[in-house]
Amino acid sequence: MKFVRWRGLLGAALFAASVVAVGTFTNAETLFAVAPTRIEIGATPITSFDNHDPARIRFGALEFRGGLELTSKYPAFGGISGLHVEPDGAHFIAITDHGSWLRGRILYRDGKPIGIADAEMAPILGLDGRPLAARGWYDTESLTERDGVFYIGIERVEQIVRIDYRRDGFKARAEPIKVPADFKTFRYNKSLECLVAPPEGSPLAGVLIVVTERSLDARGNLRSFLLDDDRITRFSVNRTDDFEVSDCAILQPADLLLLERRYSVMRGVAMRIRRVPLESLKADAVVDGRPMIEADLGYQIDNMEGMAVHRTANGETIITLVSDDNFSFIQRSLLLQFAVVGE
């Protein structure tokens, strides 16, 4: 067995061990920001994506533009699970899976990310003004914007909340919205990882799209929903090769991007992005999409869990990925950027 295979197996074992350890030995409610706080984030540039061929930049339909390994001494930093990048490609707002906001600004040189500035963290607040995490609603996993209002998917309690961050910033309060009764039948901790609203001009504009992480239908596919106020459309996403959905985004004008991850002791850790036509999301459909990229531990990946898309001033479409380090010293918080260069 080649060295890279052994490294993949070891990495998968450590990855799984870190997830178990964090869930067993830490209290999630102690790992959220207790008040708005300016923090320092260290950023080590990642100049190549392929560990074996540093000169390679093309990967499937994507071209690697650069990345960062992020670190901070602030205890609540880590566990990044959802990401929104503003149209300027620099300012971002993210959430952690222990109920914190994280915002800041990506610094660039020659189109490549080189650092993070103006970083701040704060608790995501509930309607009563207390942190969501303080009431056990800390597993905030997915983030999207619809009509200027943010929506957050919360696993374990199977809730979606709307929060007017544009108006109130860190003082904004999360209001639960009505969700289908089906949500209570999701597999525990395997649900609301993908939540996205196609923007104006896209098919299904304004509808909330939900694809579960690994809550399966009778045929073993991923249970999925279109939420349009009181109108609910149910469909499924074909689950292949043991991948699970960890986030999603819209590639304008007409595609849903699914960020997926896989980890097992035998096969190692991997990530994949699939491209699914929005027009295929219909009642009772089982939809699929072609992969844009797939990578394992031979590449600079970790537990890739957040994805955002923006368009540059010169017309390039950039996909930004972030990883959830599970607050573990074994794992890393990564930010990776790719340009879409192929269909």
C-alpha positions in Angstrom: 0.0 0.0 0.0 1.4 3.4 -1.0 2.4 6.0 1.5 -0.3 8.4 0.4 -2.9 5.6 1.0 -1.6 5.1 4.6 -1.7 8.9 5.1 -5.3 8.9 3.9 -6.3 6.1 6.3 -4.5 7.8 9.2 -6.1 11.1 8.4 -9.6 9.6 8.3 -9.0 7.8 11.6 -7.8 11.0 13.3 -10.6 13.0 11.7 -13.2 10.6 13.1 -11.5 10.5 16.5 -11.5 14.3 16.7 -15.3 14.4 16.0 -16.0 11.9 18.7 -13.6 13.6 21.1 -15.1 17.0 20.6 -18.7 15.7 21.0 -17.7 13.7 24.1 -15.4 15.9 26.1 -16.4 19.5 25.4 -19.5 21.4 26.3 -20.7 23.1 23.1 -22.3 25.9 25.1 -18.9 27.1 26.3 -17.6 27.6 22.7 -19.7 30.5 21.5 -18.8 34.1 21.6 -20.5 35.6 24.7 -20.4 39.2 23.5 -19.3 41.1 20.4 -15.5 40.9 20.3 -12.7 42.0 18.0 -10.4 39.1 17.4 -7.1 38.5 15.6 -7.0 35.8 13.0 -3.7 34.5 11.8 -3.5 33.4 8.2 -0.9 31.2 6.6 -1.2 31.2 2.7 -1.8 28.0 0.9 -0.1 28.4 -2.5 -0.9 25.0 -4.0 -3.9 22.7 -3.8 -2.3 19.5 -5.0 0.2 18.1 -2.5 1.9 16.0 -5.2 2.0 18.6 -8.0 2.3 22.1 -6.6 2.4 23.7 -10.1 -1.1 22.3 -11.0 -3.9 24.8 -10.8 -6.7 23.2 -12.8 -9.0 20.7 -11.0 -12.1 19.6 -13.0 -14.2 22.7 -13.8 -12.3 24.8 -11.3 -9.0 26.7 -11.1 -7.3 27.1 -7.7 -6.7 30.7 -6.9 -5.3 30.4 -3.3 -6.1 29.6 0.2 -5.4 30.3 3.9 -5.0 28.2 7.0 -6.7 30.2 9.8 -5.9 30.3 13.5 -6.9 32.4 16.5 -6.3 32.4 20.2 -10.0 33.4 20.8 -11.7 30.3 22.3 -14.9 30.6 20.2 -13.0 30.7 16.9 -13.5 27.5 14.9 -16.3 25.2 13.8 -17.1 27.4 10.8 -20.2 25.9 9.2 -21.8 28.5 7.0 -20.5 31.3 4.8 -21.7 34.4 2.9 -19.3 36.4 0.9 -20.4 39.9 -0.1 -20.4 41.0 -3.8 -17.1 42.8 -3.3 -15.4 39.4 -2.6 -13.8 40.7 0.5 -16.3 41.2 3.3 -17.9 38.1 4.7 -20.2 36.9 7.4 -20.0 33.3 8.7 -21.6 31.2 11.4 -20.0 28.6 13.6 -21.7 25.4 14.6 -21.7 26.5 18.2 -23.9 29.5 17.7 -21.5 32.4 16.9 -21.3 35.0 14.1 -17.9 35.6 12.5 -17.3 38.5 10.2 -14.3 40.1 8.6 -12.6 41.0 5.4 -10.4 38.9 3.1 -7.2 40.6 2.1 -5.9 39.9 -1.5 -2.7 40.4 -3.4 -2.8 39.7 -7.2 -6.2 38.1 -6.8 -5.0 35.6 -4.1 -6.2 35.6 -0.5 -3.3 36.6 1.9 -5.0 37.4 5.2 -8.1 38.3 7.2 -8.7 41.8 8.7 -11.3 43.4 10.8 -12.4 40.1 12.3 -15.2 40.1 14.9 -17.3 37.4 16.6 -20.6 37.6 18.5 -23.3 35.3 19.8 -26.3 34.7 17.5 -29.2 36.0 19.6 -32.7 34.5 20.0 -35.9 36.4 20.2 -35.4 36.9 24.0 -32.0 38.6 23.4 -30.1 35.6 24.9 -27.6 33.6 22.8 -29.2 30.8 20.9 -26.6 28.5 22.2 -27.7 29.2 25.8 -31.0 27.5 25.1 -29.4 24.6 23.3 -29.9 25.9 19.8 -26.2 26.0 19.1 -25.8 23.6 16.1 -26.2 26.4 13.6 -25.1 24.8 10.3 -26.4 26.6 7.2 -26.7 30.3 6.2 -28.4 32.0 3.3 -29.8 35.4 2.4 -33.3 36.1 0.9 -34.6 39.5 0.1 -31.9 41.1 2.4 -32.7 38.9 5.4 -30.5 36.0 6.6 -31.9 32.5 7.3 -30.0 30.0 9.4 -30.6 26.2 9.6 -30.2 24.6 13.0 -29.6 20.9 13.3 -30.7 18.7 16.3 -33.7 21.0 16.9 -34.6 21.0 13.2 -35.4 24.7 13.0 -34.9 27.5 10.5 -34.7 31.1 11.9 -34.9 34.4 10.0 -32.6 37.2 11.2 -32.5 40.8 10.0 -28.7 41.1 10.2 -28.7 43.9 7.5 -30.8 46.1 9.7 -29.5 45.2 13.2 -26.1 43.7 12.8 -25.0 41.6 15.8 -28.0 42.9 17.7 -30.4 41.1 15.3 -32.6 38.5 16.9 -33.5 35.1 15.4 -37.2 34.4 14.7 -38.2 30.8 14.0 -40.2 30.3 10.8 -42.8 27.6 10.2 -41.2 24.4 8.9 -42.7 21.2 7.7 -43.7 18.6 10.3 -41.4 16.2 8.3 -38.4 18.0 9.9 -39.0 16.2 13.2 -38.3 12.9 11.4 -34.8 13.8 10.2 -31.9 11.7 11.3 -30.3 13.3 14.4 -27.4 15.6 13.5 -27.7 14.7 9.8 -30.1 17.3 8.5 -30.0 21.1 7.9 -26.6 21.5 6.3 -27.8 22.9 3.0 -30.1 26.0 3.0 -30.1 28.4 0.1 -32.4 30.9 -1.6 -31.9 31.5 -5.4 -31.7 35.2 -6.1 -33.9 37.3 -8.4 -33.4 36.2 -12.0 -32.8 32.5 -11.1 -35.3 29.7 -11.4 -37.1 29.2 -8.1 -36.1 32.8 -7.1 -36.9 33.5 -3.4 -37.7 29.9 -2.5 -35.8 28.3 0.3 -34.1 25.1 -0.8 -33.2 22.5 1.8 -31.1 19.4 1.1 -30.4 17.2 4.2 -26.9 16.0 5.1 -27.9 12.3 5.4 -31.6 12.0 6.2 -32.6 9.4 3.7 -35.8 8.5 1.9 -36.9 4.9 1.4 -34.6 4.5 -1.6 -31.5 5.8 0.3 -31.5 9.3 -1.3 -31.2 12.6 0.5 -34.5 14.1 1.5 -34.9 17.6 0.2 -37.5 20.4 0.2 -38.6 23.6 -1.6 -40.2 26.0 1.0 -42.3 28.7 -0.5 -44.2 30.1 2.5 -47.0 27.5 3.1 -46.3 25.6 -0.1 -44.0 22.6 0.4 -42.4 20.6 -2.4 -40.6 17.4 -1.6 -37.9 15.9 -3.8 -34.7 13.8 -3.3 -31.0 14.2 -4.3 -29.3 11.0 -5.5 -26.7 10.0 -2.9 -23.6 8.5 -4.4 -20.2 7.1 -3.3 -21.0 7.6 0.4 -20.8 11.4 0.2 -22.9 13.6 2.5 -24.0 17.1 1.9 -22.3 19.8 4.0 -23.5 23.0 2.3 -24.9 24.5 -0.9 -24.9 27.7 -2.9 -26.3 29.1 -6.2 -24.2 29.3 -9.3 -26.1 31.9 -11.3 -28.2 31.9 -13.2 -29.6 28.4 -12.9 -27.6 25.8 -10.9 -27.5 24.5 -7.4 -24.0 23.7 -6.1 -23.8 20.9 -3.5 -20.7 20.8 -1.3 -20.2 17.2 -0.1 -17.8 15.4 2.2 -16.9 11.8 2.9 -14.9 10.2 5.7 -14.2 6.6 6.6 -11.3 4.7 8.1 -11.0 2.6 4.9 -11.5 5.2 2.2 -10.1 8.3 3.9 -11.4 11.9 3.8 -12.7 13.5 0.6 -14.8 16.5 -0.7 -16.8 17.0 -3.8 -18.9 19.7 -5.4 -21.8 18.7 -7.6 -23.7 21.0 -10.0 -27.5 20.4 -10.2 -29.8 22.3 -12.5 -32.4 24.3 -10.6 -35.1 23.4 -13.1 -34.8 19.8 -12.1 -36.0 20.4 -8.6 -39.6 19.3 -8.8 -42.1 17.4 -6.8 -41.1 13.7 -6.2 -38.0 14.0 -8.5 -34.7 12.3 -7.7 -32.1 14.8 -9.0 -28.5 14.4 -9.7 -25.6 16.5 -10.9 -22.2 16.2 -12.4 -19.1 16.7 -10.2 -17.1 19.9 -10.7 -14.3 18.8 -8.5 -13.4 15.9 -6.2 -10.4 15.8 -3.8 -9.0 13.6 -1.0 -6.2 14.1 1.5 -3.7 14.2 -1.4 -5.0 17.8 -1.6 -5.3 20.7 0.8 -8.7 19.8 2.3 -10.2 19.2 5.7 -13.8 18.9 6.9 -15.1 21.2 4.1 -18.4 22.6 5.4 -19.1 26.1 4.1 -19.4 27.5 0.6 -20.2 30.9 -1.0 -20.1 32.2 -4.5 -19.4 35.7 -5.7 -18.6 37.4 -9.0 -15.5 39.6 -9.4 -15.5 43.0 -11.1 -13.9 41.5 -14.2 -16.6 38.9 -14.5 -15.0 35.8 -12.9 -17.1 33.5 -10.7 -15.3 32.6 -7.5 -16.2 29.8 -5.1 -15.0 30.2 -1.6 -14.9 27.1 0.7 -14.3 27.0 4.5 -13.7 24.0 6.8 -15.0 23.2 10.2 -12.2 22.1 12.5 -14.5 20.7 15.1 -12.5 22.8 17.7 -9.9 20.1 17.4 -6.1 20.6 17.3 -6.0 17.6 14.9 -8.0 19.5 12.2 -7.6 22.9 10.4 -9.7 25.9 9.6 -9.2 26.4 5.9 -10.4 29.0 3.4 -10.0 28.0 -0.2 -10.9 29.9 -3.4 -11.5 28.5 -6.9 -12.5 30.2 -10.2 -15.1 28.5 -12.3 -13.4 28.0 -15.7 -15.3 25.0 -17.2 -18.8 23.8 -17.8 
